[in-house]
Amino acid sequence: MNILILGSGGREHAFAWKLAQSPLCDTLFVAPGNAGTAQVATNLPISYNDFPAVAQAIRDKEINLLIVGPEEPLVKGIVDFLRKQPDLVSLGIVGPDAQGAQLEGSKDFSKQFMLRYGIPTAASQTFTVDTLQEGLNYLEKHALPIVIKADGLAAGKGVIIAETVAEAQTAMRDMLDGQKFGAAGSKVVVEQFLRGIELSVFVLTDGVNYKILPEAKDYKRIGEGDTGPNTGGMGAVSPVVFASKSFLQKVEDKVVKPTLAGLQQEGINYQGFIFVGLMKVNGEPYVIEYNARMGDPETEVVLPRIQSDFAELMQATATGELDKLTVQVSPQTAVTTMLVSGGYPGDYVTGKIISDLERLEDVMAFHAGTLEKNGHVLTNGGRVLAITAQANSLENAVRKSQEAARIVQFDGKQYRKDIGLDLIRYSD
């Protein structure tokens, strides 16, 4: 079959790399892609938010299966748009419609959804610009620290953990009155802070049946020891040592099953990935957030561990036949170290030449923000490369990923040198 992936990051390169290995994949396209996807697929110079152009590419390239990587086109309704094209009724799509994507597109929607279906989560309240003063007063009585979340999409940067009431009030004013995150901050969710350890569980569903993919832990903050501002992700590890079989069974029973039952109850036909961001608190799972797609950089540690035919899994998701398949998972550990541009997540310069990629051995360099120009691979984003290593132990996977991270060169390169170290030292 002919497959089109929408997106341009490390997640999409990992998808393309995995799909290209399948005998079911005849031709593979990525729109717009990057220098890495160009090695295993054909890049199309199309914005994933240009829905008519995407539809035309599907026609021109005779695409059978579309996989939507990022959240933005999902929340904006690309699935709904394509479903309305009478000549594309046979197109298989992996990705929820706009209603399903509200699990990620609106923190308030997802909170209310969790409350309706008894899914464990932190206590919360939602405020708008009209109830700003009420919100500021509410913060004065709230236990510290306080979690402040912009309601909409904010590129992974719309969450602030305030250590003081003044800091929380400033964050709320910035979002509601100062429009720090634009329309994404038109509502603000104030949440109880949960003390525990974070991980992500990934569910693939065809609307009725589901498969739970390997879990992962990512590292959000720019600095070692989890310091500094949040980023889109500085690295990831899979499997997660503190996610025991019994804990993951609790996740399935208390989170995954009620989530899918809730979607069906609401009449939402959800075909795609559900990323469940969790906090393990005293042995119990609490949902921090849902995402309507695979995580990045978590995809770069999850996909290398999946031994099943990924194209077959994607096709079954789109056609409602996931119950016919099993997911084979490697027992090896995968570790990703993200190389980022100097200055990220603030201002950074792109167009720097990346060198020594050819020196890498026994690791995968998934391209996140790259561009090929005049025979050179150049930096083209804040997060540049995801260096993934696999090994029979966490210690060896960490070592291999870090050694490869040292080898690759570009001006201003930054990376965290402590990815996975907390898990090596972890004990309950």
TORDORO-598095 format. One record per residue (C-alpha): z, x, y; chain; residue in three letters; residue number from 0. Coordinates in steps of 0.001 Angstrom, whole numbers. Last residue first. Layout:
[r [Z,X,Y],"A","ALA",NUM] ...
# end
This chain:
[r [45495,10767,2045],"A","ASP",427] [r [44148,14347,2066],"A","SER",426] [r [41280,15755,4101],"A","TYR",425] [r [40780,19514,4548],"A","ARG",424] [r [37183,19532,3294],"A","ILE",423] [r [36725,16217,5104],"A","LEU",422] [r [37831,17654,8456],"A","ASP",421] [r [35386,20544,7948],"A","LEU",420] [r [32428,18174,7515],"A","GLY",419] [r [30736,19056,10829],"A","ILE",418] [r [32852,21758,12510],"A","ASP",417] [r [30204,24036,14039],"A","LYS",416] [r [28864,21390,16400],"A","ARG",415] [r [25423,22132,17795],"A","TYR",414] [r [23803,23347,21007],"A","GLN",413] [r [20402,24917,21661],"A","LYS",412] [r [19781,25825,25334],"A","GLY",411] [r [16480,27650,24700],"A","ASP",410] [r [15254,27052,21181],"A","PHE",409] [r [16046,28749,17879],"A","GLN",408] [r [16448,27691,14246],"A","VAL",407] [r [18498,30202,12207],"A","ILE",406] [r [22025,29141,13241],"A","ARG",405] [r [21431,25522,12202],"A","ALA",404] [r [20175,26790,8827],"A","ALA",403] [r [23486,28604,8263],"A","GLU",402] [r [25389,25473,9317],"A","GLN",401] [r [23520,23230,6861],"A","SER",400] [r [23957,25692,3986],"A","LYS",399] [r [27688,26199,4664],"A","ARG",398] [r [28413,22474,4984],"A","VAL",397] [r [26533,21734,1739],"A","ALA",396] [r [28433,24530,-2],"A","ASN",395] [r [31857,23245,1113],"A","GLU",394] [r [30971,19616,266],"A","LEU",393] [r [30168,20629,-3290],"A","SER",392] [r [27150,20323,-5591],"A","ASN",391] [r [24785,20970,-2696],"A","ALA",390] [r [22455,19220,-253],"A","GLN",389] [r [21504,20433,3208],"A","ALA",388] [r [20273,18442,6200],"A","THR",387] [r [19349,19948,9580],"A","ILE",386] [r [18783,17134,12080],"A","ALA",385] [r [16581,18406,14920],"A","LEU",384] [r [16204,17610,18645],"A","VAL",383] [r [18905,15268,19930],"A","ARG",382] [r [18505,15145,23691],"A","GLY",381] [r [14756,14675,23531],"A","GLY",380] [r [11327,16297,23452],"A","ASN",379] [r [11917,19890,22294],"A","THR",378] [r [8620,21622,21553],"A","LEU",377] [r [6746,22473,18343],"A","VAL",376] [r [3921,24852,19259],"A","HIS",375] [r [236,24808,18284],"A","GLY",374] [r [-927,23690,21735],"A","ASN",373] [r [1555,20808,21760],"A","LYS",372] [r [3639,19247,18986],"A","GLU",371] [r [6534,17125,20195],"A","LEU",370] [r [10153,16934,19085],"A","THR",369] [r [13196,14682,19478],"A","GLY",368] [r [14600,13793,16055],"A","ALA",367] [r [12722,16034,13611],"A","HIS",366] [r [14300,16192,10167],"A","PHE",365] [r [14737,19802,9073],"A","ALA",364] [r [15374,19592,5335],"A","MET",363] [r [17214,22437,3584],"A","VAL",362] [r [16393,24750,646],"A","ASP",361] [r [14895,27460,2852],"A","GLU",360] [r [14424,27631,6618],"A","LEU",359] [r [12428,30601,7949],"A","ARG",358] [r [9421,28409,8868],"A","GLU",357] [r [11567,26600,11439],"A","LEU",356] [r [11971,29978,13166],"A","ASP",355] [r [10994,28775,16658],"A","SER",354] [r [11310,25686,18869],"A","ILE",353] [r [9601,26031,22276],"A","ILE",352] [r [11427,24205,25099],"A","LYS",351] [r [9588,21191,26574],"A","GLY",350] [r [12703,19169,27426],"A","THR",349] [r [15456,19719,30029],"A","VAL",348] [r [18845,18018,29814],"A","TYR",347] [r [20963,15636,31863],"A","ASP",346] [r [24082,14255,30167],"A","GLY",345] [r [24423,13777,26401],"A","PRO",344] [r [23103,16541,26289],"A","TYR",343] [r [23333,19421,28763],"A","GLY",342] [r [21648,21972,26481],"A","GLY",341] [r [19390,20164,24004],"A","SER",340] [r [20729,19146,20612],"A","VAL",339] [r [20757,20504,17054],"A","LEU",338] [r [22322,17993,14650],"A","MET",337] [r [24081,19250,11526],"A","THR",336] [r [23536,17065,8460],"A","THR",335] [r [25523,17340,5231],"A","VAL",334] [r [24528,15930,1826],"A","ALA",333] [r [26827,15986,-1198],"A","THR",332] [r [25345,15786,-4687],"A","GLN",331] [r [26036,12879,-7061],"A","PRO",330] [r [22450,11674,-6534],"A","SER",329] [r [22058,7897,-6244],"A","VAL",328] [r [19880,5551,-8300],"A","GLN",327] [r [19472,2125,-6703],"A","VAL",326] [r [18673,-660,-9164],"A","THR",325] [r [15806,-3102,-8850],"A","LEU",324] [r [14979,-6671,-9899],"A","LYS",323] [r [17634,-8240,-7650],"A","ASP",322] [r [15835,-6739,-4647],"A","LEU",321] [r [12978,-9220,-5100],"A","GLU",320] [r [12873,-11116,-1813],"A","GLY",319] [r [9427,-9874,-756],"A","THR",318] [r [10376,-7687,2222],"A","ALA",317] [r [13389,-6129,499],"A","THR",316] [r [11378,-5602,-2699],"A","ALA",315] [r [8720,-3706,-705],"A","GLN",314] [r [11351,-1497,902],"A","MET",313] [r [12987,-694,-2443],"A","LEU",312] [r [9573,99,-4010],"A","GLU",311] [r [8743,2354,-1060],"A","ALA",310] [r [12085,4123,-1570],"A","PHE",309] [r [11435,4973,-5236],"A","ASP",308] [r [14964,5609,-6516],"A","SER",307] [r [16698,8983,-6126],"A","GLN",306] [r [18655,8101,-3007],"A","ILE",305] [r [20739,11152,-1991],"A","ARG",304] [r [18100,12487,435],"A","PRO",303] [r [18074,9033,2071],"A","LEU",302] [r [21805,8882,2891],"A","VAL",301] [r [22220,12227,4669],"A","VAL",300] [r [19335,11895,7172],"A","GLU",299] [r [19898,8149,7438],"A","THR",298] [r [23383,8890,8828],"A","GLU",297] [r [21898,10721,11840],"A","PRO",296] [r [20881,8038,12907],"A","ASP",295] [r [22066,4774,11433],"A","GLY",294] [r [19935,2293,9521],"A","MET",293] [r [19138,-1004,11204],"A","ARG",292] [r [20784,-4184,12507],"A","ALA",291] [r [24011,-2448,13490],"A","ASN",290] [r [27406,-4033,12926],"A","TYR",289] [r [30580,-2925,14631],"A","GLU",288] [r [34219,-1936,14208],"A","ILE",287] [r [34703,-3761,10910],"A","VAL",286] [r [38135,-3240,9350],"A","TYR",285] [r [38557,-1879,5807],"A","PRO",284] [r [42059,-1561,4275],"A","GLU",283] [r [43750,1572,2895],"A","GLY",282] [r [46247,1827,5740],"A","ASN",281] [r [43414,1475,8259],"A","VAL",280] [r [39927,2530,7128],"A","LYS",279] [r [37682,1872,10133],"A","MET",278] [r [34207,579,9490],"A","LEU",277] [r [30725,575,11020],"A","GLY",276] [r [28588,-1705,8854],"A","VAL",275] [r [24870,-931,9049],"A","PHE",274] [r [22900,-3938,7862],"A","ILE",273] [r [19388,-3043,6758],"A","PHE",272] [r [16487,-5431,6269],"A","GLY",271] [r [15602,-9014,5500],"A","GLN",270] [r [17941,-11488,7236],"A","TYR",269] [r [16931,-15146,7051],"A","ASN",268] [r [19484,-16572,9485],"A","ILE",267] [r [20346,-20182,8652],"A","GLY",266] [r [23909,-19857,9938],"A","GLU",265] [r [25354,-20324,6432],"A","GLN",264] [r [22932,-17690,5112],"A","GLN",263] [r [24145,-15183,7707],"A","LEU",262] [r [27751,-16079,6918],"A","GLY",261] [r [27236,-15579,3162],"A","ALA",260] [r [25745,-12141,3902],"A","LEU",259] [r [28739,-11176,6037],"A","THR",258] [r [31224,-12731,3587],"A","PRO",257] [r [29773,-10606,736],"A","LYS",256] [r [29629,-7348,2688],"A","VAL",255] [r [33042,-7458,4367],"A","VAL",254] [r [35986,-8486,2165],"A","LYS",253] [r [34451,-8156,-1317],"A","ASP",252] [r [32048,-5261,-719],"A","GLU",251] [r [34422,-3345,1533],"A","VAL",250] [r [37291,-3924,-929],"A","LYS",249] [r [35076,-2521,-3712],"A","GLN",248] [r [34414,502,-1463],"A","LEU",247] [r [38189,1043,-1254],"A","PHE",246] [r [38571,844,-5045],"A","SER",245] [r [35728,3327,-5622],"A","LYS",244] [r [37298,5724,-3149],"A","SER",243] [r [35963,6204,371],"A","ALA",242] [r [38265,9065,1437],"A","PHE",241] [r [35865,11768,230],"A","VAL",240] [r [32816,10356,2020],"A","VAL",239] [r [29483,10797,232],"A","PRO",238] [r [27648,11645,2477],"A","SER",237] [r [28263,13665,5672],"A","VAL",236] [r [26912,13311,9209],"A","ALA",235] [r [26072,15223,12368],"A","GLY",234] [r [26069,15148,16166],"A","MET",233] [r [25547,11400,16693],"A","GLY",232] [r [24032,9248,19468],"A","GLY",231] [r [26539,10895,21776],"A","THR",230] [r [30080,10109,22892],"A","ASN",229] [r [31709,12230,25580],"A","PRO",228] [r [34017,15197,25003],"A","GLY",227] [r [36182,16046,22014],"A","THR",226] [r [35898,15246,18308],"A","ASP",225] [r [37411,18552,17147],"A","GLY",224] [r [34199,20236,18210],"A","GLU",223] [r [32494,18714,21202],"A","GLY",222] [r [29615,16241,21635],"A","ILE",221] [r [31431,13242,20181],"A","ARG",220] [r [29905,10944,17570],"A","LYS",219] [r [30422,12650,14222],"A","TYR",218] [r [29105,10586,11321],"A","ASP",217] [r [30652,9530,8041],"A","LYS",216] [r [28412,8192,5287],"A","ALA",215] [r [28217,5572,2526],"A","GLU",214] [r [25498,5567,-141],"A","PRO",213] [r [23464,2320,-275],"A","LEU",212] [r [24842,-1110,-1129],"A","ILE",211] [r [22118,-3344,-2568],"A","LYS",210] [r [21658,-6987,-1656],"A","TYR",209] [r [20206,-10270,-2859],"A","ASN",208] [r [19758,-13368,-699],"A","VAL",207] [r [18059,-12414,2583],"A","GLY",206] [r [16265,-9376,1139],"A","ASP",205] [r [19296,-7192,1814],"A","THR",204] [r [19955,-3451,2166],"A","LEU",203] [r [23560,-2669,3025],"A","VAL",202] [r [24816,542,4574],"A","PHE",201] [r [28477,1535,4806],"A","VAL",200] [r [29729,3637,7708],"A","SER",199] [r [32949,5621,8050],"A","LEU",198] [r [35884,5943,10422],"A","GLU",197] [r [39464,7053,9861],"A","ILE",196] [r [42490,5122,11020],"A","GLY",195] [r [44255,3908,14105],"A","ARG",194] [r [42619,724,15397],"A","LEU",193] [r [42474,161,19146],"A","PHE",192] [r [42561,-3547,20046],"A","GLN",191] [r [39342,-4618,21739],"A","GLU",190] [r [38078,-5611,25149],"A","VAL",189] [r [34509,-6923,24988],"A","VAL",188] [r [32532,-6748,28222],"A","VAL",187] [r [29717,-9095,29183],"A","LYS",186] [r [26923,-8315,31643],"A","SER",185] [r [27254,-4714,30424],"A","GLY",184] [r [24009,-4537,28422],"A","ALA",183] [r [22207,-6045,31446],"A","ALA",182] [r [22643,-2756,33321],"A","GLY",181] [r [24856,-188,31580],"A","PHE",180] [r [26768,920,34694],"A","LYS",179] [r [26351,-2536,36228],"A","GLN",178] [r [28848,-1677,38997],"A","GLY",177] [r [30623,-5040,38857],"A","ASP",176] [r [30730,-5737,35112],"A","LEU",175] [r [30313,-2284,33575],"A","MET",174] [r [31882,-98,36262],"A","ASP",173] [r [34659,-2654,36868],"A","ARG",172] [r [35538,-2698,33155],"A","MET",171] [r [35511,1102,32939],"A","ALA",170] [r [37697,1386,36051],"A","THR",169] [r [40152,-1146,34584],"A","GLN",168] [r [40341,802,31314],"A","ALA",167] [r [40959,4096,33156],"A","GLU",166] [r [43689,2458,35246],"A","ALA",165] [r [45299,953,32120],"A","VAL",164] [r [45477,4430,30566],"A","THR",163] [r [44077,6070,27410],"A","GLU",162] [r [40728,4290,27628],"A","ALA",161] [r [38398,4389,24636],"A","ILE",160] [r [34950,3712,26083],"A","ILE",159] [r [32028,2227,24161],"A","VAL",158] [r [28604,1716,25760],"A","GLY",157] [r [27166,5123,24836],"A","LYS",156] [r [25409,4365,21537],"A","GLY",155] [r [22101,3675,23284],"A","ALA",154] [r [23646,930,25455],"A","ALA",153] [r [22561,-2238,23649],"A","LEU",152] [r [24561,-5292,24691],"A","GLY",151] [r [28213,-6327,25044],"A","ASP",150] [r [29493,-3180,26757],"A","ALA",149] [r [32644,-2183,24900],"A","LYS",148] [r [36126,-1283,26182],"A","ILE",147] [r [38676,-48,23608],"A","VAL",146] [r [42235,194,24926],"A","ILE",145] [r [44752,2974,24112],"A","PRO",144] [r [47241,1556,24816],"A","LEU",143] [r [48690,-1956,24374],"A","ALA",142] [r [47323,-4595,26739],"A","HIS",141] [r [49424,-6224,29494],"A","LYS",140] [r [47617,-4584,32431],"A","GLU",139] [r [44275,-5040,30634],"A","LEU",138] [r [44607,-8827,30785],"A","TYR",137] [r [45015,-8661,34586],"A","ASN",136] [r [41756,-6714,34879],"A","LEU",135] [r [40052,-9252,32595],"A","GLY",134] [r [41283,-12222,34644],"A","GLU",133] [r [39989,-10452,37743],"A","GLN",132] [r [36585,-9919,36077],"A","LEU",131] [r [36235,-13542,34885],"A","THR",130] [r [33011,-14266,36793],"A","ASP",129] [r [31737,-10736,36073],"A","VAL",128] [r [32130,-11520,32368],"A","THR",127] [r [35025,-11080,29905],"A","PHE",126] [r [35403,-11075,26108],"A","THR",125] [r [38701,-10779,24217],"A","GLN",124] [r [39489,-8848,21025],"A","SER",123] [r [41632,-8447,17884],"A","ALA",122] [r [40251,-5741,15593],"A","ALA",121] [r [38187,-6734,12546],"A","THR",120] [r [38583,-8182,9049],"A","PRO",119] [r [35774,-10659,8191],"A","ILE",118] [r [37131,-14199,8089],"A","GLY",117] [r [33744,-15898,8428],"A","TYR",116] [r [34113,-17439,11873],"A","ARG",115] [r [36075,-14451,13228],"A","LEU",114] [r [33370,-12025,12121],"A","MET",113] [r [30640,-14149,13746],"A","PHE",112] [r [32635,-14380,17002],"A","GLN",111] [r [32883,-10594,17067],"A","LYS",110] [r [29168,-10180,16248],"A","SER",109] [r [28158,-12544,19055],"A","PHE",108] [r [30471,-10787,21553],"A","ASP",107] [r [29134,-7343,20587],"A","LYS",106] [r [25616,-8641,21259],"A","SER",105] [r [22428,-6879,20163],"A","GLY",104] [r [23934,-5505,16959],"A","GLU",103] [r [24691,-8706,15048],"A","LEU",102] [r [22193,-10224,17484],"A","GLN",101] [r [19526,-8615,15260],"A","ALA",100] [r [19762,-11655,12963],"A","GLY",99] [r [18678,-13992,15768],"A","GLN",98] [r [15962,-11599,16926],"A","ALA",97] [r [14422,-11400,13432],"A","ASP",96] [r [15743,-8892,10909],"A","PRO",95] [r [13956,-5712,9766],"A","GLY",94] [r [11810,-4736,6793],"A","VAL",93] [r [8549,-6659,7207],"A","ILE",92] [r [5907,-7537,4598],"A","GLY",91] [r [2663,-8755,6182],"A","LEU",90] [r [1109,-11764,4357],"A","SER",89] [r [1373,-14046,7402],"A","VAL",88] [r [-429,-11515,9621],"A","LEU",87] [r [-3553,-13560,10480],"A","ASP",86] [r [-1539,-16455,11911],"A","PRO",85] [r [441,-14179,14276],"A","GLN",84] [r [3744,-16017,14848],"A","LYS",83] [r [5601,-13870,12293],"A","ARG",82] [r [4587,-10821,14335],"A","LEU",81] [r [6347,-12071,17472],"A","PHE",80] [r [9480,-13163,15567],"A","ASP",79] [r [9708,-9725,13923],"A","VAL",78] [r [9257,-7985,17298],"A","ILE",77] [r [12099,-10006,18801],"A","GLY",76] [r [13658,-7978,21614],"A","LYS",75] [r [16698,-7268,19414],"A","VAL",74] [r [14414,-5870,16709],"A","LEU",73] [r [12341,-3877,19220],"A","PRO",72] [r [15556,-2238,20534],"A","GLU",71] [r [17295,-1559,17220],"A","GLU",70] [r [15174,1351,16043],"A","PRO",69] [r [13416,1842,12668],"A","GLY",68] [r [11214,-1205,12021],"A","VAL",67] [r [9535,-888,8620],"A","ILE",66] [r [6153,-2645,8333],"A","LEU",65] [r [4446,-3198,4969],"A","LEU",64] [r [855,-4193,4129],"A","ASN",63] [r [-926,-2456,7027],"A","ILE",62] [r [-4692,-2901,7228],"A","GLU",61] [r [-4978,5,9719],"A","LYS",60] [r [-6794,-2081,12345],"A","ASP",59] [r [-4742,-5233,11755],"A","ARG",58] [r [-1346,-3517,11803],"A","ILE",57] [r [-2523,-1452,14788],"A","ALA",56] [r [-3375,-4699,16612],"A","GLN",55] [r [89,-6113,15942],"A","ALA",54] [r [1721,-2915,17242],"A","VAL",53] [r [-440,-3070,20389],"A","ALA",52] [r [555,-6724,20945],"A","PRO",51] [r [4266,-5825,20478],"A","PHE",50] [r [4412,-2923,22920],"A","ASP",49] [r [8116,-2126,22337],"A","ASN",48] [r [7283,296,19503],"A","TYR",47] [r [5189,2252,21995],"A","SER",46] [r [1857,3286,20495],"A","ILE",45] [r [280,6730,20121],"A","PRO",44] [r [-113,6415,16323],"A","LEU",43] [r [1200,9285,14195],"A","ASN",42] [r [-388,9852,10782],"A","THR",41] [r [2088,10757,8047],"A","ALA",40] [r [3824,13675,6291],"A","VAL",39] [r [3593,16559,8789],"A","GLN",38] [r [3020,14242,11774],"A","ALA",37] [r [6466,12735,11068],"A","THR",36] [r [7985,16079,12026],"A","GLY",35] [r [6106,16551,15313],"A","ALA",34] [r [7109,13046,16438],"A","ASN",33] [r [6398,9395,15638],"A","GLY",32] [r [4838,6774,17959],"A","PRO",31] [r [4351,4778,15842],"A","ALA",30] [r [4418,6189,12306],"A","VAL",29] [r [1614,5709,9770],"A","PHE",28] [r [1509,6142,5981],"A","LEU",27] [r [-1449,5683,3674],"A","THR",26] [r [-1396,4968,-63],"A","ASP",25] [r [2358,4626,-662],"A","CYS",24] [r [3074,3158,-4108],"A","LEU",23] [r [3046,6657,-5661],"A","PRO",22] [r [6164,7341,-3568],"A","SER",21] [r [6934,10774,-2091],"A","GLN",20] [r [5466,9804,1301],"A","ALA",19] [r [8122,7082,1541],"A","LEU",18] [r [10961,9642,1534],"A","LYS",17] [r [9492,11926,4214],"A","TRP",16] [r [8447,8907,6312],"A","ALA",15] [r [11936,7361,6185],"A","PHE",14] [r [13552,10725,7018],"A","ALA",13] [r [11120,11186,9936],"A","HIS",12] [r [11991,7650,11095],"A","GLU",11] [r [15726,8343,11034],"A","ARG",10] [r [15202,11642,12842],"A","GLY",9] [r [13525,9882,15743],"A","GLY",8] [r [10211,8398,16867],"A","SER",7] [r [10171,4762,15814],"A","GLY",6] [r [8118,2091,14046],"A","LEU",5] [r [7105,2827,10451],"A","ILE",4] [r [3747,1560,9180],"A","LEU",3] [r [2891,1379,5458],"A","ILE",2] [r [-438,961,3654],"A","ASN",1] [r [0,0,0],"A","MET",0] 
# end
